[in-house]
Amino acid sequence: MSKPAIDFHDPINLQVMWNRLIFIADQADNVLGKTAFSPIVRENHDYVTVLLDSRGRALAQCTWSIPVFITSLPAAAQKYFLPKFPAERLQEGDVLATNDPEIGTGHLPDVTMITPIFKNGKVVAYAGSIAHLPDIGGAPLHSEASDIFEEGIRFPIVKLMKAGVPNQDVFDIIAASVRLPTEVQGDLESMIAANNVMGRELLKFLDEYGLDEIDGLADAIHSRSEAQTRKAIREWPNGTYSAEVLLDGYDEDVKLKASVVVKDDAIHVDYAGTSDQVLHSINCRTNYRYAHSVYALKCLLDPETPNNEGCIVPITDEAPLGSILNPQPWTAGNSRNLIGHVIPSLIFKALEGVVPEKVMGDSGGAPIWAANCVGQRDDGSQYGSVQNFHGGQGARAEFDGLDTLSFPSNCKVTAIEMFEIAVPALTERKELIADSGGAGKHRGGLGQRVVLRNLGKAPMSIYMASERVRHPCFGVVEGQSGSAGKVSREGKPQFPKGKVVLKTGERLEVETPGGGGWGRAAERSRELIEQDIAEGLITPKAAKAIYGYNGRSAVAAE
């Protein structure tokens, strides 16, 4: 006896099935994270798993997601993967992958992988994942390259697996081109396994519900999410809202400018007026830019609606060709996050007059500060590992910013113990920096001070990726800026986007930026000021200078 047809528009059915799809993506997330070889994947969670329908549209994502990846992956599927390898050219067991920045997430270390899921001999969906590999050859991950060819090996969309058989030639080329072949190949195999889990579990799901395909359910989910997003947009007044921000850049300041155009139930973001592309590796490609545009607006419009393809349909963006947000294909971009991570803060600033209660101050974790440590161990073997350092989150209308938080990347940091296993370095100090959060009715989150010492006999090369050293994080709704960041070696200032070489026993000191405040400092409650002083988050001197606080009140003293 056949099962009755499922009503996809029944809210109970839809919610139960939606939760199951998220669970499928989460199972793949667990597989990838628990089997990965490199710390940046295993510990930092610099990866994502996404389930796509047969048209390459995002259907469900793992709970712990990196915003830029979950939008870049379906864009890559629809614009590049499916046109090059349509369903009729695929077999069960095929696995497609590329690290082309133009196709994927904007830089070479990220591999985008898609696996077709077959039922009854037909492609019914795709399992997708993206992971940041620990090495991709070329110059180690940093900002100094002058074109994409210096940044590492680039491979087009290829079949890593053909009908379940490894394409060994491709694996051999990648292994011969990187410093850490065991870790790189291990991570690729973990991605393959994660995608296979998504495929296996989706087929179980389809069988349990008596379904032969997933597109009908996808249409129901997407249409509801799109309708909810458009409804939220209609609550905003039509108009064009603009802002600009200055960043340190590489050789000189970089200006980002955004005009957010709200018209009825759609939004378009125009980045005209943004600085031209630059010679070094901070250029930000289209998919990466768009993903951050979408993420910022999703946060402001409707953060609660399930995230999927329907949420992004009403949002478009553009940037002039040849600008730093739409560079030519040959440009370097391995440190594109130093620009792209600031896009949400820029959009928040543009819309602070429209939804002041929803915007957030600029964050010191936008961008992530990273130290890529490379060298040789005492036994002559090669090591390489990236450690992330997060700055303070921007303040919000109801809360202070969180200290040392990754926003908008959502990446973790490698646990100190695991980092010190991967790299011969001692983390001598890791502490919050008092007074670093921007003042306001609500205070920006604090930055941190970290000191690393080289314990190896050979020099250690540390390639820094940082921002907000000359231009600190701004506040919103009259909130004040946080403190700027610093990079020094043995007490001497270093170029914050350059290579720092530590001899045996030498130290690198990093101070990440504090987040921007929200609202006027004069409106901060006395209770919060006193709590900050008691916890050592601000000093009495700063409390007096910034907030006019002269000591505990007589009532409080009693």
C-alpha positions as CSV (number, residue, x, y, z in Angstrom):
1,M,0.0,0.0,0.0
2,S,1.5,3.3,-1.1
3,K,2.0,6.1,1.4
4,P,-0.3,9.2,1.2
5,A,1.2,12.2,-0.5
6,I,3.0,14.6,1.9
7,D,1.4,18.1,2.2
8,F,4.5,20.4,2.1
9,H,2.4,23.4,3.0
10,D,1.2,21.9,6.3
11,P,3.3,23.9,8.9
12,I,3.8,20.9,11.2
13,N,5.0,18.6,8.3
14,L,7.2,21.4,7.0
15,Q,8.8,22.1,10.4
16,V,9.5,18.4,11.2
17,M,11.0,17.8,7.7
18,W,13.0,21.0,7.9
19,N,14.5,20.0,11.2
20,R,15.4,16.6,9.8
21,L,17.3,18.2,6.9
22,I,19.3,20.4,9.3
23,F,20.1,17.2,11.3
24,I,21.4,15.6,8.1
25,A,23.8,18.6,7.5
26,D,24.8,18.5,11.1
27,Q,25.7,14.8,10.8
28,A,28.0,15.6,7.9
29,D,29.5,18.5,10.0
30,N,30.4,16.1,12.8
31,V,32.0,13.7,10.3
32,L,34.1,16.4,8.7
33,G,35.2,18.0,12.0
34,K,36.0,14.7,13.8
35,T,38.0,13.1,10.9
36,A,39.9,16.2,9.6
37,F,43.7,16.2,9.8
38,S,44.5,19.9,10.1
39,P,44.0,22.1,13.1
40,I,42.4,24.9,11.0
41,V,39.6,22.5,10.0
42,R,39.4,20.2,13.1
43,E,39.8,22.9,15.7
44,N,38.9,26.2,14.1
45,H,35.8,24.8,12.3
46,D,36.8,26.7,9.2
47,Y,34.4,24.7,7.0
48,V,30.7,24.2,6.3
49,T,28.3,21.5,5.1
50,V,25.3,22.3,3.0
51,L,22.5,20.3,1.4
52,L,21.4,21.5,-2.1
53,D,18.4,20.6,-4.2
54,S,18.7,19.3,-7.7
55,R,19.1,22.8,-9.1
56,G,22.0,23.6,-6.7
57,R,19.9,25.9,-4.5
58,A,20.7,25.9,-0.7
59,L,18.2,23.8,1.2
60,A,19.7,23.2,4.7
61,Q,23.0,24.0,6.3
62,C,24.9,22.8,9.4
63,T,24.0,24.6,12.6
64,W,27.5,25.9,13.1
65,S,28.0,27.7,9.8
66,I,30.4,30.3,8.4
67,P,28.1,32.9,6.7
68,V,30.2,33.5,3.7
69,F,30.5,29.8,2.9
70,I,26.8,29.0,3.0
71,T,26.0,31.6,0.4
72,S,29.2,31.1,-1.8
73,L,28.6,27.3,-2.1
74,P,25.1,27.4,-3.8
75,A,26.3,30.3,-6.0
76,A,29.3,28.2,-7.1
77,A,27.0,25.2,-7.8
78,Q,24.5,27.2,-9.9
79,K,26.9,29.4,-11.8
80,Y,29.8,27.0,-12.4
81,F,29.5,23.4,-11.2
82,L,26.1,22.4,-12.8
83,P,26.8,24.2,-16.1
84,K,30.1,22.4,-16.5
85,F,28.9,19.0,-15.2
86,P,25.1,18.8,-15.9
87,A,23.4,15.8,-14.3
88,E,23.5,13.7,-17.4
89,R,27.4,13.8,-17.3
90,L,27.5,12.5,-13.7
91,Q,27.6,9.0,-12.3
92,E,27.0,7.7,-8.8
93,G,30.3,8.1,-6.8
94,D,31.5,11.2,-8.7
95,V,32.9,14.0,-6.5
96,L,33.5,17.4,-8.0
97,A,35.9,20.0,-6.5
98,T,37.8,23.2,-7.2
99,N,39.7,25.9,-5.3
100,D,39.3,28.5,-8.0
101,P,38.7,31.8,-6.1
102,E,36.4,33.1,-8.8
103,I,34.2,30.1,-8.5
104,G,34.3,29.5,-4.7
105,T,35.0,31.8,-1.7
106,G,37.6,34.2,-3.1
107,H,40.9,32.6,-2.1
108,L,42.9,29.5,-3.0
109,P,43.0,27.7,0.4
110,D,39.2,27.1,0.4
111,V,38.1,24.0,-1.6
112,T,34.5,23.8,-2.7
113,M,33.3,20.2,-3.1
114,I,30.0,19.0,-4.5
115,T,28.7,15.4,-4.6
116,P,25.6,14.4,-6.7
117,I,23.0,12.3,-4.8
118,F,21.3,9.7,-7.0
119,K,17.9,8.0,-6.5
120,N,16.5,5.6,-9.0
121,G,19.3,6.5,-11.4
122,K,18.5,10.3,-11.3
123,V,20.3,13.2,-9.6
124,V,17.9,14.4,-6.9
125,A,20.1,16.6,-4.8
126,Y,23.7,17.6,-4.1
127,A,25.8,17.4,-1.0
128,G,28.2,20.4,-0.7
129,S,31.1,21.3,1.6
130,I,33.8,23.9,1.8
131,A,36.9,23.7,3.9
132,H,40.0,25.8,4.4
133,L,43.1,23.6,3.7
134,P,46.2,24.1,5.9
135,D,48.4,24.8,2.8
136,I,47.9,25.3,-0.9
137,G,51.5,25.8,-2.0
138,G,53.0,29.0,-3.4
139,A,53.9,31.7,-0.8
140,P,52.5,30.8,2.6
141,L,49.1,32.4,3.3
142,H,49.6,36.1,3.7
143,S,49.0,39.5,2.1
144,E,52.2,40.1,0.1
145,A,51.6,38.3,-3.2
146,S,51.2,40.5,-6.2
147,D,49.0,38.2,-8.3
148,I,47.1,35.0,-8.0
149,F,49.9,32.9,-9.5
150,E,52.1,33.5,-6.5
151,E,49.5,32.4,-4.0
152,G,49.5,28.7,-4.7
153,I,48.2,25.9,-6.9
154,R,44.8,26.5,-8.6
155,F,42.8,23.6,-10.0
156,P,39.6,24.0,-12.0
157,I,36.4,22.0,-11.3
158,V,37.7,18.4,-11.5
159,K,36.4,15.0,-10.6
160,L,38.3,14.0,-7.5
161,M,36.3,10.8,-7.6
162,K,35.1,9.1,-10.7
163,A,32.3,6.6,-10.1
164,G,33.7,6.0,-6.6
165,V,37.3,5.6,-7.7
166,P,39.9,8.2,-6.7
167,N,41.3,10.3,-9.5
168,Q,44.8,9.7,-8.4
169,D,46.5,12.0,-10.9
170,V,44.7,15.0,-9.3
171,F,45.5,13.9,-5.8
172,D,49.2,13.4,-6.7
173,I,49.4,16.9,-8.3
174,I,47.9,18.5,-5.2
175,A,50.2,16.5,-2.8
176,A,53.3,17.4,-4.8
177,S,52.4,21.1,-4.7
178,V,51.8,21.7,-0.9
179,R,54.0,21.7,2.2
180,L,51.7,19.5,4.2
181,P,50.5,16.8,1.8
182,T,49.3,14.4,4.5
183,E,47.1,17.0,6.2
184,V,45.8,18.3,2.9
185,Q,44.9,14.9,1.5
186,G,43.4,13.9,4.8
187,D,41.1,17.0,4.9
188,L,40.0,16.3,1.3
189,E,39.1,12.8,2.2
190,S,37.2,14.1,5.3
191,M,35.1,16.3,3.0
192,I,34.4,13.4,0.7
193,A,33.2,11.4,3.7
194,A,31.0,14.2,5.0
195,N,29.3,14.6,1.6
196,N,28.7,10.9,1.4
197,V,27.0,11.0,4.8
198,M,24.7,13.7,3.6
199,G,23.8,11.6,0.6
200,R,23.2,8.5,2.6
201,E,21.0,10.2,5.1
202,L,19.0,12.1,2.5
203,L,18.1,8.8,0.8
204,K,16.9,7.4,4.1
205,F,14.8,10.6,4.5
206,L,13.3,10.2,1.1
207,D,12.5,6.6,1.6
208,E,10.8,7.2,5.0
209,Y,8.5,9.8,3.5
210,G,7.9,7.9,0.3
211,L,9.5,10.6,-1.9
212,D,11.4,10.2,-5.1
213,E,12.8,13.7,-5.2
214,I,13.4,16.7,-2.9
215,D,12.6,19.7,-5.1
216,G,8.9,19.9,-4.1
217,L,9.9,20.3,-0.4
218,A,12.6,22.7,-1.4
219,D,10.1,24.9,-3.3
220,A,7.9,25.0,-0.2
221,I,10.7,26.0,2.1
222,H,12.2,28.5,-0.3
223,S,8.9,30.2,-1.1
224,R,8.1,30.7,2.6
225,S,11.5,32.1,3.4
226,E,11.4,34.4,0.5
227,A,8.0,35.7,1.4
228,Q,9.1,36.3,5.0
229,T,12.2,38.2,3.8
230,R,10.2,40.4,1.5
231,K,7.7,41.1,4.2
232,A,10.5,42.3,6.4
233,I,11.9,44.6,3.7
234,R,8.5,46.2,3.1
235,E,8.6,47.4,6.8
236,W,11.5,49.6,5.9
237,P,11.0,53.0,4.2
238,N,12.0,53.2,0.6
239,G,15.2,55.1,0.0
240,T,18.9,55.0,-0.5
241,Y,21.1,54.8,2.6
242,S,24.9,55.2,2.3
243,A,28.0,55.0,4.4
244,E,31.7,54.7,3.9
245,V,34.6,53.5,6.0
246,L,38.4,53.7,5.8
247,L,40.6,50.7,6.3
248,D,44.4,50.4,6.6
249,G,44.7,48.5,3.3
250,Y,48.2,47.4,2.4
251,D,50.3,50.3,1.0
252,E,47.6,52.9,1.6
253,D,44.2,53.4,2.9
254,V,41.3,51.6,1.3
255,K,37.8,53.1,1.2
256,L,34.7,51.0,1.1
257,K,31.5,52.7,0.2
258,A,28.0,51.2,0.1
259,S,24.6,52.6,-0.9
260,V,21.8,50.4,0.3
261,V,18.7,50.9,-2.0
262,V,15.4,49.8,-0.5
263,K,12.6,49.6,-2.9
264,D,9.3,48.0,-2.0
265,D,10.2,44.3,-1.2
266,A,13.7,44.2,-2.6
267,I,17.1,45.5,-1.6
268,H,20.1,46.3,-3.8
269,V,23.6,47.2,-2.5
270,D,25.8,49.3,-4.7
271,Y,29.5,49.6,-3.9
272,A,30.2,52.4,-6.4
273,G,32.9,54.8,-4.9
274,T,34.9,51.9,-3.4
275,S,38.7,52.0,-3.9
276,D,40.3,50.3,-6.9
277,Q,41.8,46.8,-6.7
278,V,45.3,46.7,-5.2
279,L,48.5,44.9,-6.1
280,H,48.5,42.7,-3.0
281,S,46.3,39.9,-1.6
282,I,43.4,41.8,0.0
283,N,41.2,41.9,-3.1
284,C,37.7,40.6,-2.5
285,R,35.9,38.6,-5.2
286,T,32.2,38.7,-6.2
287,N,30.9,35.6,-4.4
288,Y,32.6,36.6,-1.2
289,R,31.4,40.1,-1.4
290,Y,27.8,39.1,-2.1
291,A,27.8,36.6,0.8
292,H,28.7,39.3,3.3
293,S,26.1,41.7,1.8
294,V,23.4,39.0,2.2
295,Y,24.5,38.1,5.7
296,A,24.4,41.7,7.0
297,L,20.9,42.3,5.7
298,K,19.7,38.9,7.0
299,C,20.8,39.9,10.5
300,L,18.9,43.1,10.3
301,L,15.8,42.0,8.5
302,D,14.8,38.6,9.8
303,P,17.4,36.6,11.7
304,E,14.9,34.0,13.0
305,T,13.6,32.6,9.6
306,P,15.4,29.4,8.6
307,N,18.4,30.3,6.3
308,N,18.2,29.0,2.8
309,E,18.1,30.1,-0.8
310,G,14.7,31.8,-0.4
311,C,16.2,34.3,2.0
312,I,18.6,35.7,-0.5
313,V,16.5,36.0,-3.6
314,P,15.2,39.6,-2.7
315,I,18.8,40.8,-2.3
316,T,21.3,41.8,-5.0
317,D,24.5,43.7,-5.1
318,E,27.1,45.1,-7.5
319,A,30.6,46.7,-7.4
320,P,32.5,48.4,-10.2
321,L,34.8,46.0,-12.2
322,G,38.4,46.7,-11.2
323,S,37.5,47.8,-7.7
324,I,38.7,46.0,-4.6
325,L,35.3,44.4,-4.3
326,N,35.2,43.2,-7.9
327,P,38.8,42.8,-9.0
328,Q,40.2,41.3,-12.2
329,P,40.6,37.5,-12.3
330,W,44.4,37.6,-12.1
331,T,44.6,39.7,-8.9
332,A,45.8,38.3,-5.6
333,G,43.2,37.7,-2.9
334,N,44.3,35.1,-0.3
335,S,43.7,37.7,2.5
336,R,40.4,38.9,1.1
337,N,38.8,38.6,4.5
338,L,40.7,41.7,5.6
339,I,38.3,43.6,3.4
340,G,35.3,41.4,3.1
341,H,34.7,40.9,6.8
342,V,34.1,44.6,7.1
343,I,31.2,44.6,4.7
344,P,28.5,43.8,7.4
345,S,29.8,46.7,9.6
346,L,29.6,49.0,6.6
347,I,26.0,48.0,5.9
348,F,25.1,48.4,9.5
349,K,26.6,51.9,9.5
350,A,24.5,52.8,6.4
351,L,21.3,51.6,8.0
352,E,21.8,53.0,11.6
353,G,19.2,55.7,10.8
354,V,16.7,53.2,9.6
355,V,17.0,50.5,12.2
356,P,19.2,51.9,15.0
357,E,17.9,49.3,17.5
358,K,19.2,46.5,15.3
359,V,22.6,47.7,14.1
360,M,25.8,46.8,15.8
361,G,29.1,48.7,16.3
362,D,32.0,47.8,14.1
363,S,33.8,44.6,15.4
364,G,37.5,44.0,16.1
365,G,36.9,40.5,14.9
366,A,36.0,41.9,11.5
367,P,38.4,40.9,10.1
368,I,39.9,37.9,11.9
369,W,43.5,38.5,12.9
370,A,45.5,35.5,11.9
371,A,49.1,34.4,12.3
372,N,50.3,31.7,9.9
373,C,53.3,30.1,11.5
374,V,55.6,28.3,9.1
375,G,59.1,26.7,9.6
376,Q,61.1,23.5,10.3
377,R,61.1,21.5,13.4
378,D,64.3,20.5,15.1
379,D,64.2,17.1,13.2
380,G,64.0,18.9,9.9
381,S,60.3,18.2,9.2
382,Q,58.0,21.0,8.0
383,Y,55.3,22.6,10.1
384,G,52.6,25.1,9.4
385,S,49.5,26.2,11.3
386,V,47.3,29.2,11.5
387,Q,46.2,30.7,14.8
388,N,43.3,33.1,14.9
389,F,43.1,36.1,17.2
390,H,39.7,37.8,17.6
391,G,39.0,41.4,18.6
392,G,36.0,42.8,20.5
393,Q,32.5,42.5,19.0
394,G,30.7,45.7,18.4
395,A,28.0,46.8,21.0
396,R,24.3,46.4,20.4
397,A,21.2,48.3,21.4
398,E,20.6,46.2,24.5
399,F,24.0,44.6,25.2
400,D,27.7,45.3,25.4
401,G,29.8,43.7,22.7
402,L,31.3,40.3,23.5
403,D,35.0,40.1,24.1
404,T,37.3,38.6,21.5
405,L,34.6,37.2,19.2
406,S,34.9,36.2,15.6
407,F,32.3,38.2,13.6
408,P,31.1,37.8,10.9
409,S,33.3,34.7,10.2
410,N,32.1,32.6,13.1
411,C,35.4,30.7,13.2
412,K,36.7,29.2,16.4
413,V,40.4,29.5,17.5
414,T,42.7,26.6,17.8
415,A,43.0,25.5,21.5
416,I,46.4,26.6,22.8
417,E,47.4,23.1,23.6
418,M,46.6,21.9,20.1
419,F,48.4,24.9,18.5
420,E,51.5,24.2,20.6
421,I,51.5,20.6,19.4
422,A,51.3,21.7,15.8
423,V,53.9,24.6,16.1
424,P,57.0,24.9,18.4
425,A,55.7,28.0,20.0
426,L,54.8,28.9,23.6
427,T,51.7,31.1,24.2
428,E,53.2,33.1,27.1
429,R,50.2,35.5,27.5
430,K,46.6,35.7,26.5
431,E,44.6,38.4,28.2
432,L,41.9,41.0,27.7
433,I,43.0,44.6,27.2
434,A,41.3,46.9,29.6
435,D,39.8,50.1,28.1
436,S,39.9,48.7,24.6
437,G,36.2,48.6,24.0
438,G,34.5,51.6,22.5
439,A,32.5,53.7,24.9
440,G,28.8,54.1,24.6
441,K,25.5,53.5,26.3
442,H,26.6,49.9,25.6
443,R,30.4,49.3,25.4
444,G,32.2,47.5,22.6
445,G,33.8,44.2,23.4
446,L,37.5,44.1,24.5
447,G,40.4,43.1,22.4
448,Q,43.1,40.8,23.6
449,R,46.9,40.7,24.0
450,V,48.7,37.6,23.0
451,V,52.4,36.9,23.2
452,L,54.0,34.0,21.3
453,R,57.6,32.8,21.8
454,N,59.6,30.6,19.3
455,L,60.8,27.5,21.1
456,G,62.4,25.9,18.0
457,K,66.1,25.9,17.1
458,A,65.3,27.3,13.6
459,P,63.7,30.7,12.8
460,M,59.9,30.8,12.7
461,S,58.2,32.8,9.9
462,I,54.9,34.3,10.9
463,Y,52.8,35.8,8.2
464,M,50.4,38.3,9.7
465,A,46.9,39.1,8.5
466,S,45.4,42.1,10.4
467,E,43.5,45.3,10.1
468,R,42.3,48.3,12.2
469,V,45.8,49.3,13.2
470,R,45.5,52.9,11.8
471,H,41.7,53.1,11.6
472,P,40.0,51.7,14.8
473,C,36.5,50.1,14.8
474,F,33.8,52.8,14.7
475,G,30.8,53.0,16.9
476,V,27.2,53.5,15.8
477,V,24.3,55.7,17.0
478,E,26.9,58.1,18.5
479,G,28.9,55.3,20.1
480,Q,32.7,55.8,20.3
481,S,35.5,53.9,18.5
482,G,37.4,51.1,20.1
483,S,41.2,50.9,20.5
484,A,43.3,50.2,17.5
485,G,45.4,47.0,17.1
486,K,49.2,46.5,17.3
487,V,51.8,44.0,16.1
488,S,55.3,44.0,17.6
489,R,58.4,41.8,17.7
490,E,60.5,42.1,20.8
491,G,58.8,45.4,21.6
492,K,59.4,46.9,18.1
493,P,56.4,47.7,15.9
494,Q,56.0,45.4,12.8
495,F,54.2,45.8,9.5
496,P,50.8,44.3,10.5
497,K,50.3,42.5,7.1
498,G,53.9,41.3,6.6
499,K,56.2,38.5,7.5
500,V,57.7,38.5,11.0
501,V,60.7,36.2,11.6
502,L,61.3,35.1,15.2
503,K,64.6,33.7,16.1
504,T,64.9,31.1,18.9
505,G,63.5,32.7,22.1
506,E,62.1,35.8,20.4
507,R,58.5,37.0,21.0
508,L,55.7,38.2,18.9
509,E,53.1,40.4,20.6
510,V,49.7,41.0,19.1
511,E,47.0,43.4,20.4
512,T,43.6,43.0,18.6
513,P,41.2,45.9,18.2
514,G,38.3,46.7,20.5
515,G,34.8,46.8,19.2
516,G,32.8,50.1,18.6
517,G,30.2,51.3,21.1
518,W,26.5,51.8,20.7
519,G,24.8,55.0,21.8
520,R,26.0,58.0,23.7
521,A,28.6,57.4,26.5
522,A,26.7,59.8,28.7
523,E,23.8,57.4,28.8
524,R,25.7,54.4,30.1
525,S,24.3,53.4,33.5
526,R,26.4,53.9,36.6
527,E,25.8,50.3,37.6
528,L,27.4,49.0,34.4
529,I,30.4,51.4,34.8
530,E,30.9,50.2,38.3
531,Q,30.7,46.6,37.2
532,D,33.3,47.2,34.5
533,I,35.7,48.7,37.0
534,A,35.2,45.8,39.4
535,E,35.9,43.3,36.7
536,G,38.9,45.2,35.4
537,L,37.3,45.8,32.0
538,I,37.8,49.6,32.3
539,T,40.2,51.4,34.6
540,P,39.0,54.1,37.0
541,K,41.0,56.7,35.1
542,A,39.2,55.8,31.8
543,A,35.9,55.7,33.6
544,K,36.4,59.3,34.8
545,A,37.8,60.6,31.5
546,I,35.1,58.9,29.3
547,Y,32.0,58.6,31.4
548,G,32.7,61.3,34.0
549,Y,32.6,58.7,36.8
550,N,34.2,59.9,40.0
551,G,33.7,57.0,42.3
552,R,30.9,55.0,43.9
553,S,27.8,56.8,45.0
554,A,27.0,57.1,48.7
555,V,24.0,54.8,48.3
556,A,26.1,52.2,46.6
557,A,28.8,52.5,49.3
558,E,26.3,51.8,52.0
